Amino acid sequence: MTSESGDASLLSLIDRLAALLERTDLTELEVQHGSTGLVLRKPSALVAAAVAAGAVPGIDGASPSGQPVAGSDQAPAARPSVKAPLSGIWYGSPAPGSAPYLSVGGEVAVGQVIGLIEAMKLFNEIKSDLAGRVVKINAENGKLVRAKQPLVEVEPL
């Protein structure tokens, strides 16, 4: 087995384990194989652990001194984003040195190609499921993106 096919196999396994964790009431899943270990946690488990350790001041609307935190009565609004449909290496342009598919401030339409994800030596066109103005591009060119990771944040027009 080559290193690349081993990496693809490992990413596939991690995606399946993450999906399993998401479908259950478990908050944490730990896997150990030889000297390699992996721990997957739901975001709720991370917040609960931080609150228990006192590491997240203001989670209950108060600062460590007990004073209310300004604006803590409402959660920040999450911006709509196009999410990665699979794990792999992100490319924001059709070829090295060519213009990117998207730029911050530009507009994107539903069905428009926004980038490529390389997985198992195949390049998969990623199309937007949102329309609007590009506010932020979260994915870094040539870097690993995970399934369901926000790639591009969009402000609806």
DSSP file (Angstrom, degrees, kcal/mol; ACC not computed):
  #  RESIDUE AA STRUCTURE BP1 BP2  ACC     N-H-->O    O-->H-N    N-H-->O    O-->H-N    TCO  KAPPA ALPHA  PHI   PSI    X-CA   Y-CA   Z-CA
    1    1 A M              0   0    0      0, 0.0     2,-0.1     0, 0.0     0, 0.0   0.000 360.0 360.0 360.0 129.9    0.0    0.0    0.0
    2    2 A T     >  -     0   0    0      1,-0.1     4,-2.2     4,-0.0     5,-0.2  -0.339 360.0-111.5 -77.2 163.5    1.4    3.4   -1.0
    3    3 A S  H  > S+     0   0    0      1,-0.2     4,-2.4     2,-0.2     5,-0.2   0.888 117.2  52.8 -61.6 -39.7    1.6    6.3    1.5
    4    4 A E  H  > S+     0   0    0      2,-0.2     4,-2.4     1,-0.2    -1,-0.2   0.911 110.6  45.1 -65.3 -42.8   -1.1    8.2   -0.6
    5    5 A S  H  > S+     0   0    0      1,-0.2     4,-2.2     2,-0.2    -1,-0.2   0.858 112.7  52.7 -70.2 -32.0   -3.5    5.3   -0.6
    6    6 A G  H  X S+     0   0    0     -4,-2.2     4,-2.3     2,-0.2    -2,-0.2   0.894 109.4  48.9 -65.6 -39.8   -2.9    4.8    3.1
    7    7 A D  H  X S+     0   0    0     -4,-2.4     4,-2.7     2,-0.2    -2,-0.2   0.920 112.0  48.2 -64.6 -44.2   -3.6    8.5    3.7
    8    8 A A  H  X S+     0   0    0     -4,-2.4     4,-2.3     1,-0.2    -2,-0.2   0.897 112.1  49.6 -63.2 -40.4   -6.8    8.3    1.7
    9    9 A S  H  X S+     0   0    0     -4,-2.2     4,-2.3     2,-0.2    -1,-0.2   0.903 111.5  48.9 -64.7 -41.6   -7.9    5.2    3.6
   10   10 A L  H  X S+     0   0    0     -4,-2.3     4,-2.5     2,-0.2    -2,-0.2   0.917 111.0  49.5 -65.3 -44.0   -7.1    6.9    6.9
   11   11 A L  H  X S+     0   0    0     -4,-2.7     4,-2.4     1,-0.2    -2,-0.2   0.898 110.7  50.9 -61.7 -40.2   -9.1   10.0    6.0
   12   12 A S  H  X S+     0   0    0     -4,-2.3     4,-2.2     2,-0.2    -1,-0.2   0.916 110.4  48.9 -62.6 -43.6  -12.0    7.8    4.9
   13   13 A L  H  X S+     0   0    0     -4,-2.3     4,-2.5     2,-0.2    -2,-0.2   0.911 110.6  50.4 -62.6 -43.0  -11.9    5.9    8.2
   14   14 A I  H  X S+     0   0    0     -4,-2.5     4,-2.6     1,-0.2    -2,-0.2   0.912 109.9  50.8 -63.2 -42.2  -11.9    9.2   10.2
   15   15 A D  H  X S+     0   0    0     -4,-2.4     4,-2.2     2,-0.2    -1,-0.2   0.908 111.3  48.2 -60.9 -42.0  -14.9   10.5    8.2
   16   16 A R  H  X S+     0   0    0     -4,-2.2     4,-2.2     2,-0.2    -2,-0.2   0.904 112.4  48.4 -66.1 -40.7  -16.8    7.3    8.9
   17   17 A L  H  X S+     0   0    0     -4,-2.5     4,-2.5     2,-0.2    -2,-0.2   0.897 110.7  51.1 -65.8 -39.7  -15.9    7.5   12.7
   18   18 A A  H  X S+     0   0    0     -4,-2.6     4,-2.2     2,-0.2    -2,-0.2   0.904 110.5  49.1 -63.5 -41.0  -17.0   11.1   12.8
   19   19 A A  H  X S+     0   0    0     -4,-2.2     4,-1.6     2,-0.2    -2,-0.2   0.902 110.6  50.9 -64.2 -40.9  -20.3   10.2   11.1
   20   20 A L  H  X S+     0   0    0     -4,-2.2     4,-0.6     1,-0.2    -2,-0.2   0.921 110.5  48.8 -61.5 -44.9  -20.8    7.4   13.7
   21   21 A L  H >< S+     0   0    0     -4,-2.5     3,-0.9     1,-0.2    -2,-0.2   0.899 109.4  53.1 -61.6 -41.3  -20.1    9.8   16.5
   22   22 A E  H 3< S+     0   0    0     -4,-2.2    -1,-0.2     1,-0.2    -2,-0.2   0.827 107.2  51.6 -64.3 -33.0  -22.5   12.3   15.1
   23   23 A R  H 3< S+     0   0    0     -4,-1.6    -1,-0.2    -3,-0.2    -2,-0.2   0.558 106.5  64.7 -82.2  -8.7  -25.3    9.7   14.9
   24   24 A T  S << S-     0   0    0     -3,-0.9    -3,-0.0    -4,-0.6     0, 0.0  -0.543  86.4-115.1-111.4 175.5  -25.0    8.6   18.5
   25   25 A D  S    S+     0   0    0     -2,-0.2    -4,-0.1     2,-0.0    -3,-0.1   0.450  79.5 115.7 -85.4  -2.5  -25.4   10.1   22.0
   26   26 A L        -     0   0    0      1,-0.1    -2,-0.1    -5,-0.1     3,-0.1  -0.333  49.9-164.7 -64.4 149.2  -21.7    9.7   22.6
   27   27 A T  S    S+     0   0    0      1,-0.3    15,-2.5    14,-0.1     2,-0.3   0.548  73.6  29.6-107.4 -13.7  -19.7   12.9   23.1
   28   28 A E  E     -A   41   0A   0     13,-0.2     2,-0.4    17,-0.1    -1,-0.3  -0.999  57.2-168.1-148.5 143.5  -16.3   11.4   22.6
   29   29 A L  E     -A   40   0A   0     11,-2.9    11,-3.2    -2,-0.3     2,-0.5  -0.990   9.0-169.8-134.3 123.9  -14.8    8.5   20.6
   30   30 A E  E     -A   39   0A   0     -2,-0.4     2,-0.4     9,-0.2     9,-0.2  -0.960   2.8-175.1-119.1 130.6  -11.2    7.2   21.3
   31   31 A V  E     -A   38   0A   0      7,-3.0     7,-2.6    -2,-0.5     2,-0.4  -0.984   2.3-171.5-125.7 133.3   -9.5    4.7   19.0
   32   32 A Q  E     +A   37   0A   0     -2,-0.4     2,-0.4     5,-0.2     5,-0.2  -0.993   8.5 172.3-126.5 128.2   -6.0    3.2   19.6
   33   33 A H  E >   -A   36   0A   0      3,-3.1     3,-2.1    -2,-0.4     2,-0.2  -0.913  66.4 -52.1-135.8 107.1   -4.2    1.1   17.1
   34   34 A G  T 3  S-     0   0    0     -2,-0.4    -1,-0.0     1,-0.3     0, 0.0  -0.474 121.3 -19.9  63.7-127.9   -0.6    0.3   18.0
   35   35 A S  T 3  S+     0   0    0     -2,-0.2     2,-0.5    -3,-0.1    -1,-0.3   0.394 121.2  92.2 -92.8   3.6    1.2    3.5   18.9
   36   36 A T  E <   -A   33   0A   0     -3,-2.1    -3,-3.1     2,-0.0     2,-0.3  -0.850  53.3-177.8-103.6 132.1   -1.3    5.7   17.1
   37   37 A G  E     -A   32   0A   0     -2,-0.5     2,-0.4    -5,-0.2    -5,-0.2  -0.931   9.0-169.0-127.8 152.8   -4.3    7.1   18.9
   38   38 A L  E     -A   31   0A   0     -7,-2.6    -7,-3.0    -2,-0.3     2,-0.5  -0.996   1.8-168.4-141.6 132.3   -7.2    9.3   17.7
   39   39 A V  E     -A   30   0A   0     -2,-0.4     2,-0.5    -9,-0.2    -9,-0.2  -0.988   3.9-169.6-123.9 123.8   -9.8   11.1   19.8
   40   40 A L  E     -A   29   0A   0    -11,-3.2   -11,-2.9    -2,-0.5     2,-0.4  -0.943   9.9-177.0-110.5 132.2  -12.9   12.6   18.2
   41   41 A R  E     -A   28   0A   0     -2,-0.5   -13,-0.2   -13,-0.2   -14,-0.1  -0.978  26.3-122.7-130.6 143.2  -15.1   14.9   20.3
   42   42 A K    >>  -     0   0    0    -15,-2.5     4,-1.3    -2,-0.4     3,-1.1  -0.517  33.2-114.4 -73.1 150.3  -18.4   16.6   19.6
   43   43 A P  H 3> S+     0   0    0      0, 0.0     4,-2.2     0, 0.0     5,-0.2   0.858 116.9  61.0 -55.0 -35.2  -18.2   20.4   20.1
   44   44 A S  H 3> S+     0   0    0      1,-0.2     4,-2.3     2,-0.2     5,-0.1   0.846 101.1  53.3 -62.2 -32.8  -20.6   20.1   23.0
   45   45 A A  H <> S+     0   0    0     -3,-1.1     4,-2.1   -18,-0.2    -1,-0.2   0.864 108.0  50.5 -69.1 -35.9  -18.0   17.9   24.8
   46   46 A L  H  X S+     0   0    0     -4,-1.3     4,-2.1     2,-0.2    -2,-0.2   0.911 112.1  46.2 -68.3 -42.5  -15.3   20.6   24.4
   47   47 A V  H  X S+     0   0    0     -4,-2.2     4,-2.6     2,-0.2     5,-0.2   0.919 112.4  50.9 -65.4 -43.6  -17.5   23.4   25.7
   48   48 A A  H  X S+     0   0    0     -4,-2.3     4,-2.2     1,-0.2    -2,-0.2   0.903 111.7  47.4 -61.8 -41.4  -18.6   21.2   28.7
   49   49 A A  H  X S+     0   0    0     -4,-2.1     4,-1.6     2,-0.2    -1,-0.2   0.889 112.6  49.1 -66.7 -39.1  -15.0   20.4   29.5
   50   50 A A  H  X>S+     0   0    0     -4,-2.1     5,-3.0     2,-0.2     6,-0.6   0.895 111.5  48.9 -67.9 -40.1  -14.0   24.0   29.3
   51   51 A V  H ><5S+     0   0    0     -4,-2.6     3,-0.9     3,-0.2    -2,-0.2   0.916 109.9  51.9 -64.8 -42.7  -16.8   25.2   31.5
   52   52 A A  H 3<5S+     0   0    0     -4,-2.2    -1,-0.2     1,-0.3    -2,-0.2   0.849 112.9  45.2 -62.1 -33.7  -16.0   22.5   34.1
   53   53 A A  H 3<5S-     0   0    0     -4,-1.6    -1,-0.3    -5,-0.1    -2,-0.2   0.521 113.3-120.2 -86.6  -5.9  -12.4   23.7   34.1
   54   54 A G  T <<5S+     0   0    0     -3,-0.9    -3,-0.2    -4,-0.5    -2,-0.1   0.735  75.2 128.8  75.2  21.9  -13.5   27.4   34.2
   55   55 A A      < +     0   0    0     -5,-3.0    -4,-0.2     1,-0.2    -5,-0.1   0.542  56.3  64.1 -89.7  -7.0  -11.8   28.1   31.0
   56   56 A V  S >  S-     0   0    0     -6,-0.6     3,-1.4    -9,-0.1    -1,-0.2  -0.732  71.0-166.3-119.7  83.1  -14.7   29.8   29.2
   57   57 A P  T 3  S+     0   0    0      0, 0.0     6,-0.2     0, 0.0    -2,-0.0  -0.407  74.4  25.0 -65.6 143.0  -15.6   33.0   31.1
   58   58 A G  T >  S+     0   0    0      4,-1.3     3,-1.6    -2,-0.1     5,-0.1   0.475  77.6 124.3  86.6   1.3  -19.0   34.4   30.1
   59   59 A I  T <  S+     0   0    0     -3,-1.4     4,-0.1     1,-0.3    -8,-0.0   0.811  83.5  41.9 -65.2 -26.8  -20.5   31.1   28.9
   60   60 A D  T 3  S-     0   0    0      2,-0.4    -1,-0.3     3,-0.0     3,-0.1   0.244 131.4 -93.2-101.2  12.8  -23.3   31.7   31.3
   61   61 A G  S <  S+     0   0    0     -3,-1.6     8,-1.8     1,-0.3     2,-0.3   0.525  98.3  95.6  90.9   5.6  -23.6   35.4   30.5
   62   62 A A  B     -B   68   0B   0      6,-0.3    -4,-1.3    10,-0.1    -2,-0.4  -0.941  69.9-124.2-129.8 152.1  -21.3   36.5   33.3
   63   63 A S    >   -     0   0    0      4,-3.6     3,-2.4    -2,-0.3     6,-0.1  -0.326  45.5 -91.6 -80.6 172.6  -17.6   37.3   33.5
   64   64 A P  T 3  S+     0   0    0      0, 0.0    -1,-0.1     0, 0.0    -8,-0.0   0.799 130.0  57.3 -57.1 -26.8  -15.3   35.5   36.0
   65   65 A S  T 3  S-     0   0    0      2,-0.1    -3,-0.0     1,-0.0     0, 0.0   0.513 121.7-109.2 -81.7  -3.2  -16.1   38.4   38.5
   66   66 A G  S <  S+     0   0    0     -3,-2.4     3,-0.1     1,-0.3    -1,-0.0   0.373  76.1 133.9  93.3  -4.8  -19.8   37.6   38.1
   67   67 A Q        -     0   0    0      1,-0.1    -4,-3.6    -5,-0.1    -1,-0.3  -0.547  65.2-100.4 -78.4 143.4  -20.6   40.8   36.2
   68   68 A P  B     -B   62   0B   0      0, 0.0     2,-0.5     0, 0.0    -6,-0.3  -0.312  33.8-125.4 -60.7 145.2  -22.8   40.4   33.1
   69   69 A V    >   -     0   0    0     -8,-1.8     3,-2.0   -11,-0.1     4,-0.2  -0.815  30.7-106.2 -93.8 131.3  -20.9   40.3   29.8
   70   70 A A  T 3  S+     0   0    0     -2,-0.5    -1,-0.1     1,-0.3    -9,-0.0  -0.305 101.4   6.2 -58.5 132.0  -22.1   42.9   27.3
   71   71 A G  T >  S+     0   0    0      1,-0.1     3,-1.1   -10,-0.0    -1,-0.3   0.596  88.3 126.3  74.7  10.8  -24.1   41.3   24.5
   72   72 A S  T <   +     0   0    0     -3,-2.0    -2,-0.1     1,-0.2    -1,-0.1   0.532  52.2  81.6 -80.9  -3.0  -24.1   37.9   26.1
   73   73 A D  T 3  S+     0   0    0     -4,-0.2     2,-0.4     1,-0.1    -1,-0.2   0.595  96.9  41.8 -77.6  -7.9  -27.9   37.7   25.8
   74   74 A Q  S <  S-     0   0    0     -3,-1.1    -1,-0.1     3,-0.0     3,-0.1  -1.000  82.1-123.9-140.2 141.9  -27.6   36.6   22.2
   75   75 A A        -     0   0    0     -2,-0.4     2,-0.1     1,-0.1     3,-0.0  -0.498  42.6 -95.7 -77.0 148.3  -25.3   34.2   20.4
   76   76 A P        -     0   0    0      0, 0.0     2,-0.3     0, 0.0    -1,-0.1  -0.414  44.4-108.9 -64.9 139.5  -23.4   35.6   17.4
   77   77 A A        -     0   0    0     -2,-0.1     2,-0.3     1,-0.1    -3,-0.0  -0.526  29.7-129.6 -72.1 128.9  -25.2   34.9   14.1
   78   78 A A        -     0   0    0     -2,-0.3    -1,-0.1     1,-0.0     3,-0.1  -0.620  20.3-126.1 -79.5 135.5  -23.3   32.3   12.1
   79   79 A R        -     0   0    0     -2,-0.3    76,-0.1     1,-0.1    -1,-0.0  -0.605  31.0-102.7 -79.8 139.7  -22.7   33.4    8.5
   80   80 A P        -     0   0    0      0, 0.0    74,-2.9     0, 0.0     2,-0.3  -0.329  48.6-174.6 -59.8 143.6  -24.0   31.0    5.8
   81   81 A S  E     -C  153   0C   0     72,-0.3     2,-0.5    -3,-0.1    72,-0.2  -0.986  31.7-118.9-143.2 152.8  -21.2   29.0    4.3
   82   82 A V  E     -C  152   0C   0     70,-2.7    69,-3.5    -2,-0.3    70,-1.3  -0.809  40.0-150.4 -86.7 126.4  -20.5   26.4    1.6
   83   83 A K  E     -C  150   0C   0     -2,-0.5    64,-0.1    67,-0.3    66,-0.1  -0.712  18.9-101.4-104.8 152.0  -19.2   23.3    3.3
   84   84 A A        -     0   0    0     65,-2.5    64,-3.6    62,-0.3    65,-0.1  -0.504  22.0-155.2 -68.3 129.9  -16.8   20.7    2.0
   85   85 A P  S    S+     0   0    0      0, 0.0     2,-0.3     0, 0.0    -1,-0.1   0.664  76.5   9.5 -80.2 -15.5  -18.7   17.5    0.8
   86   86 A L  S    S-     0   0    0     60,-0.1     2,-0.3    63,-0.1    63,-0.1  -0.962  83.2 -96.2-153.9 166.5  -15.7   15.3    1.4
   87   87 A S        +     0   0    0     -2,-0.3     2,-0.3    59,-0.1    59,-0.2  -0.663  65.7  96.7 -88.4 145.2  -12.2   15.4    2.9
   88   88 A G  E    S-F  145   0D   0     57,-2.2    57,-3.2    -2,-0.3     2,-0.5  -0.980  74.6 -42.6 166.7-167.2   -9.2   16.0    0.7
   89   89 A I  E     -FG 144 118D   0     29,-2.3    29,-2.8    -2,-0.3     2,-0.3  -0.781  55.4-135.3 -93.5 128.8   -6.7   18.7   -0.5
   90   90 A W  E     - G   0 117D   0     53,-2.6    52,-3.5    -2,-0.5     2,-0.4  -0.636  20.5-176.6 -88.6 136.7   -8.3   22.0   -1.5
   91   91 A Y  E     - G   0 116D   0     25,-2.7    25,-2.9    -2,-0.3    50,-0.1  -0.990  11.9-165.8-130.9 124.3   -7.4   24.0   -4.6
   92   92 A G  S    S+     0   0    0     -2,-0.4     9,-3.1    23,-0.2    10,-0.5   0.414  73.4  48.1 -90.4   1.4   -9.0   27.4   -5.2
   93   93 A S  S    S-     0   0    0      7,-0.3    23,-0.1     8,-0.1     6,-0.1  -0.953  83.9-117.1-138.6 159.1   -8.0   27.6   -8.9
   94   94 A P  S    S+     0   0    0      0, 0.0    -1,-0.1     0, 0.0     5,-0.0   0.752  96.7   3.6 -69.4 -23.1   -8.3   25.3  -11.9
   95   95 A A  S >  S-     0   0    0      4,-0.2     3,-2.2    -3,-0.0    -3,-0.0  -0.986  93.5 -78.8-156.5 154.5   -4.5   25.1  -12.3
   96   96 A P  T 3  S+     0   0    0      0, 0.0     3,-0.1     0, 0.0    -5,-0.0  -0.338 118.0  14.9 -56.7 133.2   -1.3   26.4  -10.6
   97   97 A G  T 3  S+     0   0    0      1,-0.3     2,-0.1    -2,-0.0     0, 0.0   0.321 101.5 116.5  85.1  -8.5   -0.8   30.0  -11.5
   98   98 A S  S <  S-     0   0    0     -3,-2.2    -1,-0.3     1,-0.1    -3,-0.0  -0.472  77.5 -80.7 -90.2 166.1   -4.3   30.5  -12.9
   99   99 A A        -     0   0    0     -2,-0.1    -4,-0.2     1,-0.1    -1,-0.1  -0.317  52.6-106.9 -63.3 142.9   -6.9   32.9  -11.5
  100  100 A P        -     0   0    0      0, 0.0    -7,-0.3     0, 0.0    -1,-0.1  -0.314  17.7-123.6 -69.4 155.8   -8.8   31.6   -8.5
  101  101 A Y  S    S+     0   0    0     -9,-3.1     2,-0.3    13,-0.2    -8,-0.1   0.878  93.4  20.0 -63.2 -38.4  -12.4   30.6   -8.9
  102  102 A L        -     0   0    0    -10,-0.5     2,-0.3    12,-0.3    -1,-0.1  -0.901  61.5-167.1-132.2 156.7  -13.5   33.1   -6.2
  103  103 A S    >   -     0   0    0     -2,-0.3     3,-2.2     4,-0.1    31,-0.3  -0.987  40.5 -91.8-140.1 151.5  -12.2   36.2   -4.5
  104  104 A V  T 3  S+     0   0    0     -2,-0.3    31,-0.2     1,-0.3     3,-0.1  -0.392 115.8  24.9 -61.1 132.2  -13.4   38.0   -1.3
  105  105 A G  T 3  S+     0   0    0     29,-3.0    -1,-0.3     1,-0.4    30,-0.1   0.131 100.0 113.1  96.3 -18.4  -15.9   40.6   -2.3
  106  106 A G    <   -     0   0    0     -3,-2.2    28,-3.4    27,-0.1    -1,-0.4  -0.300  68.5-109.1 -79.6 169.0  -16.9   38.8   -5.5
  107  107 A E  E     -D  133   0C   0     26,-0.2     2,-0.4    -3,-0.1    26,-0.2  -0.724  25.3-161.9-101.0 151.6  -20.3   37.2   -6.1
  108  108 A V  E     -D  132   0C   0     24,-2.9    24,-2.4    -2,-0.3     2,-0.3  -0.980   5.0-153.4-130.5 143.9  -21.1   33.5   -6.3
  109  109 A A    >   -     0   0    0     -2,-0.4     3,-2.0    22,-0.2    19,-0.3  -0.798  34.7 -88.2-114.2 156.9  -24.1   31.8   -7.8
  110  110 A V  T 3  S+     0   0    0     -2,-0.3    19,-0.2     1,-0.3     3,-0.1  -0.442 116.8  20.1 -61.4 131.4  -25.8   28.5   -6.9
  111  111 A G  T 3  S+     0   0    0     17,-3.1    -1,-0.3     1,-0.3     2,-0.2   0.332  90.8 135.8  90.1  -7.2  -24.1   25.8   -9.0
  112  112 A Q    <   -     0   0    0     -3,-2.0    16,-2.7    16,-0.1     2,-0.3  -0.535  62.8-112.8 -74.9 137.9  -20.9   27.8   -9.7
  113  113 A V  E     + H   0 127D   0     14,-0.2    14,-0.3    -2,-0.2     3,-0.1  -0.571  37.0 175.3 -70.0 127.4  -17.6   25.9   -9.3
  114  114 A I  E     -     0   0D   0     12,-3.3   -12,-0.3    -2,-0.3     2,-0.3   0.556  57.3 -40.6-110.2 -13.8  -15.8   27.4   -6.3
  115  115 A G  E     - H   0 126D   0     11,-1.1    11,-3.0   -14,-0.1     2,-0.4  -0.984  56.5 -92.8 172.7-175.8  -12.8   25.1   -6.1
  116  116 A L  E     -GH  91 125D   0    -25,-2.9   -25,-2.7    -2,-0.3     2,-0.5  -0.958  18.4-157.8-126.1 144.0  -11.5   21.5   -6.4
  117  117 A I  E     -GH  90 124D   0      7,-2.1     7,-2.5    -2,-0.4     2,-0.6  -0.988  13.1-149.2-121.3 122.8  -10.9   18.9   -3.7
  118  118 A E  E     +GH  89 123D   0    -29,-2.8   -29,-2.3    -2,-0.5     2,-0.4  -0.804  25.9 164.2 -91.8 122.8   -8.4   16.2   -4.5
  119  119 A A  E >   - H   0 122D   0      3,-2.5     3,-1.4    -2,-0.6   -31,-0.1  -0.982  68.3  -7.6-140.5 126.4   -9.2   12.9   -2.9
  120  120 A M  T 3  S-     0   0    0     -2,-0.4     3,-0.1     1,-0.3    -1,-0.1   0.888 128.7 -56.4  54.5  44.3   -7.7    9.5   -3.9
  121  121 A K  T 3  S+     0   0    0      1,-0.2     2,-0.4  -117,-0.1    -1,-0.3   0.610 115.0 115.1  65.7  15.6   -6.0   11.1   -7.0
  122  122 A L  E <   -H  119   0D   0     -3,-1.4    -3,-2.5    -5,-0.0     2,-0.6  -0.944  61.1-139.6-114.3 137.8   -9.3   12.4   -8.3
  123  123 A F  E     -H  118   0D   0     -2,-0.4     2,-0.5    -5,-0.2    -5,-0.2  -0.870  18.8-161.8 -97.5 118.9  -10.1   16.1   -8.6
  124  124 A N  E     -H  117   0D   0     -7,-2.5    -7,-2.1    -2,-0.6     2,-0.3  -0.890  15.8-131.1-104.9 122.1  -13.7   16.8   -7.6
  125  125 A E  E     -H  116   0D   0     -2,-0.5     2,-0.6    -9,-0.2    -9,-0.2  -0.543  19.6-148.9 -68.7 131.7  -15.3   20.1   -8.6
  126  126 A I  E     -H  115   0D   0    -11,-3.0   -12,-3.3    -2,-0.3   -11,-1.1  -0.924  13.5-162.9-106.9 123.5  -17.0   21.7   -5.7
  127  127 A K  E     -H  113   0D   0     -2,-0.6   -14,-0.2   -14,-0.3     2,-0.1  -0.821  21.5-109.6-110.0 145.6  -20.1   23.8   -6.5
  128  128 A S        -     0   0    0    -16,-2.7   -17,-3.1    -2,-0.3   -16,-0.1  -0.436  18.0-168.7 -71.6 140.4  -21.8   26.4   -4.4
  129  129 A D  S    S+     0   0    0    -19,-0.2     2,-0.3    -2,-0.1   -19,-0.2   0.241  73.7  63.3-107.0   9.3  -25.1   25.7   -2.9
  130  130 A L        -     0   0    0    -21,-0.2     2,-0.4     2,-0.0   -19,-0.1  -0.909  68.2-146.4-129.1 157.0  -25.5   29.3   -1.9
  131  131 A A        +     0   0    0     -2,-0.3     2,-0.3   -22,-0.1    26,-0.3  -0.960  50.1  72.7-120.9 144.1  -25.7   32.6   -3.8
  132  132 A G  E    S-D  108   0C   0    -24,-2.4   -24,-2.9    -2,-0.4     2,-0.4  -0.985  80.3 -34.6 154.6-161.2  -24.3   35.9   -2.5
  133  133 A R  E     -DE 107 155C   0     22,-2.7    22,-3.0    -2,-0.3     2,-0.5  -0.817  56.7-117.8 -98.6 133.4  -21.2   37.9   -1.9
  134  134 A V  E     + E   0 154C   0    -28,-3.4   -29,-3.0    -2,-0.4    20,-0.2  -0.581  36.5 171.1 -72.4 120.4  -18.0   36.1   -0.8
  135  135 A V  E     +     0   0C   0     18,-2.7     2,-0.3    -2,-0.5    19,-0.2   0.783  64.4   2.6 -98.8 -36.8  -17.1   37.4    2.7
  136  136 A K  E     - E   0 153C   0     17,-1.4    17,-3.2   -33,-0.1     2,-0.7  -0.986  53.1-146.6-155.0 139.5  -14.4   35.0    3.6
  137  137 A I  E     + E   0 152C   0     -2,-0.3    15,-0.2    15,-0.2    14,-0.1  -0.939  19.0 179.2-108.0 110.9  -12.5   32.1    2.1
  138  138 A N        +     0   0    0     13,-2.4     2,-0.2    -2,-0.7    14,-0.2   0.805  53.7  86.1 -82.8 -31.7  -11.7   29.7    4.9
  139  139 A A  S    S-     0   0    0     12,-1.5     2,-0.5    10,-0.1     6,-0.1  -0.498  70.9-140.0 -77.6 138.8   -9.9   26.9    2.9
  140  140 A E    >   -     0   0    0     -2,-0.2     3,-2.1     4,-0.2   -50,-0.3  -0.855  28.1-103.6-102.3 131.6   -6.2   27.4    2.3
  141  141 A N  T 3  S+     0   0    0     -2,-0.5   -50,-0.2     1,-0.3     3,-0.1  -0.250 103.8   9.4 -56.6 129.0   -4.9   26.4   -1.1
  142  142 A G  T 3  S+     0   0    0    -52,-3.5     2,-0.3     1,-0.3    -1,-0.3   0.524 105.5 115.5  80.6   6.1   -3.0   23.1   -1.1
  143  143 A K  S <  S-     0   0    0     -3,-2.1   -53,-2.6   -53,-0.4    -1,-0.3  -0.740  73.0 -94.2-110.2 157.8   -4.1   22.2    2.5
  144  144 A L  E     -F   89   0D   0     -2,-0.3     2,-0.4   -55,-0.2   -55,-0.2  -0.454  36.6-168.6 -68.6 133.5   -6.3   19.5    3.8
  145  145 A V  E     -F   88   0D   0    -57,-3.2   -57,-2.2    -2,-0.2     2,-0.3  -0.938  13.5-136.2-118.6 149.3  -10.0   20.2    4.3
  146  146 A R    >   -     0   0    0     -2,-0.4     3,-2.1   -59,-0.2   -62,-0.3  -0.725  32.9 -87.5-103.2 152.8  -12.4   18.0    6.2
  147  147 A A  T 3  S+     0   0    0     -2,-0.3   -60,-0.1     1,-0.3    -1,-0.1  -0.331 115.6  16.4 -55.6 137.1  -15.9   16.9    5.2
  148  148 A K  T 3  S+     0   0    0    -64,-3.6    -1,-0.3     1,-0.3   -61,-0.0   0.446  90.8 139.1  74.6   4.4  -18.5   19.5    6.4
  149  149 A Q    <   -     0   0    0     -3,-2.1   -65,-2.5   -65,-0.1     2,-0.3  -0.610  63.8-108.0 -75.4 135.1  -15.8   22.1    7.0
  150  150 A P  E     +C   83   0C   0      0, 0.0   -67,-0.3     0, 0.0     3,-0.1  -0.487  40.0 176.5 -64.3 125.8  -16.9   25.6    6.0
  151  151 A L  E     +     0   0C   0    -69,-3.5   -13,-2.4     1,-0.3   -12,-1.5   0.861  65.5  13.9 -94.4 -47.5  -14.9   26.5    2.8
  152  152 A V  E     -CE  82 137C   0    -70,-1.3   -70,-2.7   -15,-0.2     2,-0.4  -0.998  66.0-142.3-137.9 130.3  -16.4   29.9    1.9
  153  153 A E  E     -CE  81 136C   0    -17,-3.2   -18,-2.7    -2,-0.4   -17,-1.4  -0.806  23.9-164.5 -93.9 135.2  -18.6   32.2    3.9
  154  154 A V  E     - E   0 134C   0    -74,-2.9   -20,-0.2    -2,-0.4   -23,-0.1  -0.947  18.1-148.7-125.9 137.6  -21.3   34.0    1.9
  155  155 A E  E     - E   0 133C   0    -22,-3.0   -22,-2.7    -2,-0.4   -76,-0.0  -0.929  32.4-123.4-101.5 116.6  -23.4   37.0    2.6
  156  156 A P              0   0    0      0, 0.0   -24,-0.2     0, 0.0   -26,-0.0  -0.260 360.0 360.0 -59.9 143.7  -26.8   36.6    0.9
  157  157 A L              0   0    0    -26,-0.3   -25,-0.1     0, 0.0    -2,-0.0   0.427 360.0 360.0 -92.0 360.0  -27.7   39.4   -1.5
